């Protein structure tokens, strides 16, 4: 049985330097190849900076992750574009391109499916199939940049999957996407969203990478959170917040708490008051997300009046808050919705 080839796009510059040195070459060759693939080039044969024999040796052991666009969906309401990508193994993932005043932002996937089981999320239907590699994450950016002729400036790890459940590959992605020889996207323009894996939040804090961390909280009490998020049976809200305080201390970065507002479940005045009490004194921001109805789901979006009242209560307690602007409603831009419809 042949050994699976390593993905050049998932390797760090240091790993490529080491590989070339073991091949009896100068380490700068590794830096050249790293820059070649991280800038979006796919063909090893076209790496004419290397001799043909070296390219042949490289092809025997390495490949370059390559996704393909299966379908794209352009919103008629705004400039949002949703992509379905085919992976080399036949699985599909999603990414969503959004245009803001500050530039283009791409929401990417980190897994095929998801093991977390949050009831309001379409991504978790069918469970986890596999982790994505760092290269498959980066290639989502390459594909959209080429397809639209743009330069994506902001990346959000909030598509299909739980990023911290795929910690090692996500860490590689962060290192490579920020590298000056690659896409050179600032850490401060990368947002990672997690349902609250406490050990991994602490591990991320220890690395002190100054990205933006977003926590899917969605309820002010453990009782309510356990009803919609299985992870809440493992880690209490206080455990999550303790890890968040440690993260803030080590990175000096503000944390965003995502709160999906569900009609008649977590949108009452007492919920807003309890949430404000939980977050008092933290360097944080609350992003209120009127829930997206999903197939086979029973969650409904609250009335606008109740959303506004919830926002005003947080403001009264001096908790910074915004209500997420809904983009791409006509193309099912919420993650997981399209993949469920088009997965073969």
C-alpha positions in Angstrom: 0.0 0.0 0.0 1.5 3.3 -1.1 2.2 6.0 1.5 -0.1 9.0 1.1 1.8 12.1 -0.2 2.3 15.0 2.1 0.5 18.3 1.3 3.0 21.0 0.5 0.4 23.7 1.2 0.0 22.3 4.8 3.7 22.4 5.6 5.4 25.2 7.4 8.5 27.0 6.0 10.7 25.3 8.6 9.4 21.9 7.7 10.1 22.5 4.0 13.6 23.8 4.8 14.3 20.6 6.8 13.0 18.4 3.9 15.3 20.0 1.4 18.3 19.8 3.7 17.7 16.1 4.2 17.7 15.8 0.4 21.2 17.4 0.4 19.9 20.8 -0.8 20.2 24.3 0.6 17.5 25.2 3.1 16.6 28.3 1.0 15.0 25.9 -1.5 12.4 25.1 1.1 11.6 28.8 1.5 11.3 29.1 -2.3 8.8 26.3 -2.5 6.9 27.5 0.5 6.4 30.9 -1.1 5.5 29.3 -4.4 2.6 27.2 -3.1 1.4 29.7 -0.4 1.0 32.3 -3.2 -1.4 30.0 -4.9 0.7 28.1 -7.5 -0.4 24.5 -8.0 2.0 22.8 -10.4 5.2 21.3 -9.1 6.3 20.9 -12.7 6.2 24.6 -13.2 8.6 25.2 -10.3 11.4 26.0 -12.7 13.4 27.5 -9.8 14.2 23.8 -9.1 16.0 21.3 -11.3 13.9 18.7 -13.1 15.4 15.9 -11.0 14.5 17.7 -7.8 11.0 18.4 -9.0 10.6 14.7 -9.8 11.8 13.8 -6.3 9.4 16.4 -4.8 6.4 14.9 -6.8 7.2 11.4 -5.5 6.6 12.5 -1.9 4.5 15.7 -2.1 1.4 17.1 -3.6 -0.4 20.4 -3.5 -3.9 20.5 -1.9 -6.4 21.5 -4.7 -10.1 22.2 -4.2 -12.5 22.8 -7.0 -15.5 25.0 -7.2 -18.6 22.8 -7.5 -21.2 25.6 -7.4 -21.3 29.3 -6.6 -24.4 31.2 -5.5 -24.5 35.0 -5.9 -27.0 36.9 -3.7 -29.3 39.3 -5.5 -29.7 41.3 -2.3 -26.1 42.2 -1.7 -22.6 41.1 -2.9 -22.5 38.0 -0.8 -21.3 34.9 -2.7 -21.6 31.3 -1.3 -19.2 28.7 -2.6 -19.5 24.9 -2.5 -16.1 23.3 -3.0 -15.3 19.7 -4.0 -12.4 18.1 -2.1 -10.2 15.5 -3.6 -11.9 12.7 -1.7 -15.4 13.7 -3.0 -16.6 15.5 0.1 -17.9 19.0 0.0 -17.5 22.1 2.1 -18.7 25.7 2.0 -17.2 29.2 2.2 -19.0 32.5 2.1 -17.6 35.7 0.6 -18.8 39.0 2.1 -18.0 42.5 1.1 -17.7 45.2 3.7 -16.5 48.8 3.7 -13.1 47.6 5.0 -12.7 45.0 2.2 -13.5 41.4 1.5 -14.0 38.8 4.2 -14.2 35.1 3.7 -15.8 32.7 6.1 -14.1 29.3 5.6 -14.7 25.7 6.8 -12.3 23.8 9.0 -13.9 20.3 9.0 -16.2 18.2 6.8 -19.2 18.1 9.0 -19.1 18.7 12.8 -19.2 16.6 15.9 -20.5 19.3 18.3 -24.2 18.8 17.7 -25.5 22.3 18.3 -29.2 22.1 17.6 -29.5 25.5 15.8 -26.7 24.7 13.3 -27.1 23.0 10.0 -23.3 22.2 9.8 -23.6 19.4 12.4 -26.2 17.4 10.6 -24.6 14.0 9.8 -21.8 14.5 12.3 -18.1 14.8 11.7 -16.7 13.1 8.6 -13.1 14.3 8.8 -10.8 17.3 9.6 -9.6 19.6 6.9 -5.9 20.1 6.4 -4.3 23.5 6.7 -3.7 23.4 3.0 -7.4 22.8 2.3 -8.3 25.8 4.5 -5.8 28.0 2.7 -6.9 26.8 -0.8 -10.4 28.1 0.0 -8.9 31.6 0.1 -6.8 31.0 -3.1 -9.9 29.8 -5.0 -12.1 32.7 -4.1 -9.3 35.3 -4.8 -8.8 33.8 -8.3 -12.5 33.4 -9.0 -13.4 37.0 -8.1 -10.1 38.7 -9.0 -9.8 40.1 -5.5 -7.6 40.0 -2.5 -9.3 38.8 0.7 -8.2 40.8 3.7 -10.2 39.2 6.5 -10.7 35.5 7.3 -13.3 34.0 9.6 -13.1 30.4 10.8 -16.8 30.1 11.3 -17.9 27.9 8.4 -18.5 24.1 8.7 -16.7 22.6 11.7 -15.4 23.4 15.1 -11.9 25.0 14.6 -10.5 24.1 18.0 -11.5 20.4 17.5 -9.0 20.5 14.6 -6.4 22.4 16.6 -3.1 21.2 15.1 -4.2 21.9 11.5 -5.8 25.2 12.4 -2.6 26.2 14.2 -0.7 25.4 11.0 -3.2 27.4 8.9 -2.8 30.5 11.2 0.9 30.3 11.0 1.0 30.0 7.2 -1.8 32.4 6.3 0.0 35.1 8.3 3.4 34.4 6.8 4.9 37.3 4.9 5.9 34.9 2.1 2.3 33.7 1.8 -1.0 35.5 1.9 0.3 37.7 4.6 -3.0 38.2 6.3 -2.6 39.9 9.7 -3.5 37.8 12.7 -5.7 40.8 13.8 -7.8 40.2 10.6 -8.5 36.6 11.5 -11.5 35.6 13.6 -11.8 32.1 15.1 -15.2 31.0 16.4 -15.6 28.1 18.9 -18.4 26.6 20.8 -16.2 26.6 23.9 -13.6 23.9 24.1 -12.0 25.0 27.3 -8.5 23.1 27.1 -8.1 24.3 23.6 -9.0 27.9 24.4 -6.3 27.8 27.1 -3.8 26.2 24.6 -4.6 29.0 22.1 -4.0 31.6 24.8 -0.6 30.1 25.6 0.4 30.5 22.0 -0.4 34.2 22.3 -1.4 34.5 18.7 -3.3 37.9 18.5 -6.3 36.7 16.5 -9.9 37.6 17.3 -11.6 34.9 19.4 -15.4 34.4 19.2 -17.2 32.2 21.7 -20.6 30.7 20.8 -22.4 31.3 24.1 -26.1 31.4 23.1 -27.5 31.2 26.6 -27.0 32.9 29.9 -27.5 29.8 32.0 -26.0 26.3 32.0 -29.5 24.8 32.0 -30.6 26.5 28.8 -27.2 26.1 27.1 -27.3 22.3 27.7 -30.6 22.2 25.8 -29.1 23.5 22.6 -25.3 22.8 22.9 -24.1 19.3 23.9 -20.6 20.8 24.8 -22.3 22.6 27.7 -22.7 19.2 29.4 -18.9 19.0 29.5 -17.9 22.6 30.3 -20.0 25.0 32.3 -20.4 28.7 31.3 -18.2 29.7 34.2 -15.4 27.3 33.1 -15.6 28.8 29.6 -15.5 32.4 30.9 -12.6 31.5 33.2 -10.6 30.3 30.1 -11.7 33.5 28.3 -10.4 35.7 31.0 -7.0 33.8 30.9 -7.0 34.3 27.1 -7.6 38.1 27.4 -4.8 38.3 30.0 -2.3 36.5 27.8 -3.2 38.2 24.5 -4.8 41.5 25.5 -7.5 40.9 22.9 -11.2 41.5 23.3 -13.4 38.5 23.0 -16.6 38.4 21.1 -19.5 36.4 22.5 -21.9 35.2 19.9 -25.5 34.9 21.0 -28.1 33.3 18.7 -31.4 34.8 19.6 -34.2 32.2 19.5 -37.8 33.2 19.8 -39.3 32.5 23.2 -36.2 30.5 24.3 -33.3 32.9 25.2 -34.6 36.3 24.1 -36.4 37.4 27.2 -35.6 40.4 29.4 -34.4 38.1 32.2 -32.0 36.4 29.7 -30.5 39.7 28.8 -30.1 40.7 32.4 -28.5 37.4 33.3 -26.1 37.7 30.3 -25.0 41.2 31.3 -24.3 40.0 34.8 -22.2 37.1 33.5 -20.1 39.4 31.3 -19.7 42.4 33.6 -16.2 43.8 33.7 -14.8 41.6 30.8 -13.0 43.0 27.8 -15.7 41.7 25.5 -18.3 42.4 22.9 -21.6 40.7 22.3 -22.8 39.8 18.7 -26.5 39.2 18.7 -27.5 36.8 15.9 -31.2 36.4 15.0 -31.3 32.7 14.5 -31.5 31.3 10.9 -34.3 28.7 10.6 -33.0 25.4 9.3 -34.6 22.4 7.8 -36.0 20.0 10.4 -35.4 22.7 13.0 -37.9 24.2 15.4 -36.1 27.5 16.0 -37.6 30.8 15.0 -36.3 34.3 14.7 -37.6 36.7 17.4 -39.6 39.8 16.6 -37.5 42.9 15.9 -39.0 44.6 18.9 -37.6 41.9 21.2 -34.2 41.9 19.5 -34.0 45.7 20.1 -35.1 45.3 23.7 -32.4 42.7 24.3 -29.7 45.0 22.8 -30.8 48.0 24.9 -30.6 46.0 28.1 -27.0 45.0 27.4 -26.2 48.7 26.5 -27.7 49.8 29.7 -25.2 47.6 31.5 -22.4 49.0 29.4 -21.8 45.7 27.5 -20.7 46.6 23.9 -23.2 44.9 21.6 -24.2 44.8 17.9 -26.9 42.9 16.0 -25.3 41.0 13.1 -26.3 42.3 9.7 -27.9 39.5 7.8 -26.1 38.9 4.4 -27.0 36.5 1.6 -30.4 35.5 3.0 -31.6 34.5 -0.5 -28.7 32.0 -1.0 -28.8 30.2 2.4 -25.6 31.9 3.5 -25.7 30.4 7.0 -23.1 27.7 7.1 -24.1 24.1 6.4 -27.4 24.8 4.7 -26.2 24.3 1.1 -23.9 21.4 1.8 -26.8 19.5 3.2 -28.8 20.1 0.1 -26.0 19.3 -2.4 -23.9 16.5 -0.7 -23.9 13.6 -3.0 
